[in-house]
């Protein structure tokens, strides 16, 4: 059974190779793609659509309700520390405190000797967060801090 499947697979591969070679070597196959006619028709339709003149603008809709005012008092900083023991890698994640809040920016601070491999935004469950990962190749423990600067949305 297995031998016959291998033979069938080899024959299928050989016939596909022969068919593609035959097409490429045929007069109609040289520089001709069977989809060229379709692409030419699509290009023609796109040109026809672009040539249609725009009608007059519709009526303006009603004014929506004003959005909430934003001020500096709505921003806050979250800092999370992670201990990075000698010879290990650790990750610190600073998460906005509410799922409605927006992560504006983020960053990290690392003890001397730590090599930071990543510092990037994340979505953890519904909350936006900033994470940082570092490796400690020294003989002493260090600290990695991730910081998330968030906007509180009521």
C-alpha positions in Angstrom: 0.0 0.0 0.0 2.7 2.4 1.0 4.8 1.6 -2.1 1.8 2.2 -4.4 1.2 5.6 -2.7 4.8 6.6 -3.2 4.6 5.6 -6.9 1.3 7.5 -7.4 2.9 10.6 -5.6 6.0 10.4 -7.8 3.9 10.1 -11.0 1.8 13.1 -9.9 4.9 15.2 -9.3 6.4 14.2 -12.6 3.3 15.0 -14.5 3.0 18.4 -12.9 6.6 19.2 -13.7 6.1 18.0 -17.3 2.9 20.1 -17.6 4.5 23.3 -16.3 7.6 22.8 -18.5 5.4 22.1 -21.5 3.4 25.3 -20.9 6.5 27.4 -20.4 8.0 26.0 -23.6 4.8 26.4 -25.7 4.4 29.4 -28.0 1.4 30.6 -26.0 3.3 30.1 -22.7 6.2 32.3 -23.5 5.6 35.6 -21.7 1.9 34.8 -21.4 0.1 34.3 -18.2 -3.4 32.9 -18.4 -4.5 35.6 -15.9 -3.3 38.4 -18.1 -6.7 38.8 -19.8 -8.4 39.0 -16.4 -6.0 41.6 -15.1 -6.4 43.6 -18.3 -10.2 43.5 -17.8 -9.8 44.6 -14.2 -7.6 47.5 -15.2 -10.2 48.6 -17.8 -13.0 48.5 -15.2 -10.9 50.5 -12.7 -10.3 53.1 -15.4 -14.1 53.2 -16.3 -14.9 53.6 -12.6 -12.4 56.4 -12.1 -13.9 58.2 -15.1 -17.4 58.4 -13.6 -18.0 62.0 -12.5 -18.8 62.5 -8.8 -22.3 63.6 -8.0 -23.2 66.5 -5.7 -22.5 66.0 -2.0 -25.3 64.8 0.2 -26.8 66.8 3.0 -24.7 67.2 6.2 -25.7 65.1 9.1 -26.7 66.4 12.5 -24.0 67.4 15.0 -23.0 64.5 17.4 -22.7 64.9 21.1 -19.5 66.5 22.4 -16.8 64.0 23.5 -15.3 64.1 26.9 -12.8 66.8 27.7 -9.3 65.5 28.1 -6.8 67.2 30.4 -3.4 66.3 31.9 -5.1 65.2 35.1 -6.5 62.2 33.2 -3.0 60.7 32.7 -1.2 58.5 35.1 2.0 56.4 35.3 2.1 52.7 36.2 5.5 51.3 37.2 6.1 47.6 37.8 9.5 46.2 38.9 10.9 42.7 38.3 14.0 41.2 40.0 16.4 39.8 37.5 18.7 37.2 39.3 22.2 36.6 38.0 22.2 34.5 34.9 18.4 34.7 34.3 16.0 36.6 32.1 12.9 38.4 33.5 9.9 40.4 32.2 8.2 43.4 33.9 4.7 44.4 32.8 3.1 47.7 33.6 -0.6 47.6 32.8 -3.2 50.4 32.6 -5.6 50.0 35.5 -8.8 49.9 33.5 -9.9 48.2 30.3 -11.2 51.5 29.0 -7.9 53.4 29.5 -5.6 54.0 26.6 -1.8 53.3 26.7 -0.2 56.5 25.4 3.5 55.4 25.8 5.8 53.3 27.7 9.4 52.5 28.5 11.8 50.8 31.0 14.6 51.4 33.4 17.2 48.7 34.0 20.0 48.2 36.5 23.6 48.4 35.2 24.6 45.2 33.6 21.2 44.1 32.4 20.7 43.6 28.7 17.2 44.7 27.6 16.0 42.4 24.8 12.5 44.0 24.3 10.4 46.9 25.3 7.0 47.1 23.6 3.2 47.6 24.0 0.9 44.6 24.7 -2.8 43.9 25.1 -3.3 41.7 28.1 -6.8 40.4 28.4 -8.7 43.7 27.9 -6.0 46.0 29.4 -3.3 47.8 27.5 0.2 47.4 28.9 3.9 47.9 28.3 6.4 45.1 28.8 10.1 45.0 29.0 12.4 41.9 29.2 16.0 41.8 30.2 18.8 39.3 30.7 21.3 39.5 33.5 24.7 38.2 32.5 26.4 39.6 35.7 27.0 37.9 39.0 24.7 40.2 41.0 20.9 40.6 41.0 19.4 43.6 39.1 16.0 45.3 38.7 14.0 45.9 35.6 11.2 48.4 35.7 8.4 48.7 33.0 6.5 51.9 32.8 3.1 52.6 31.2 1.9 56.1 30.6 -1.9 55.8 30.4 -5.0 58.0 29.7 -8.0 57.5 31.9 -11.2 57.3 29.9 -14.3 57.7 32.0 
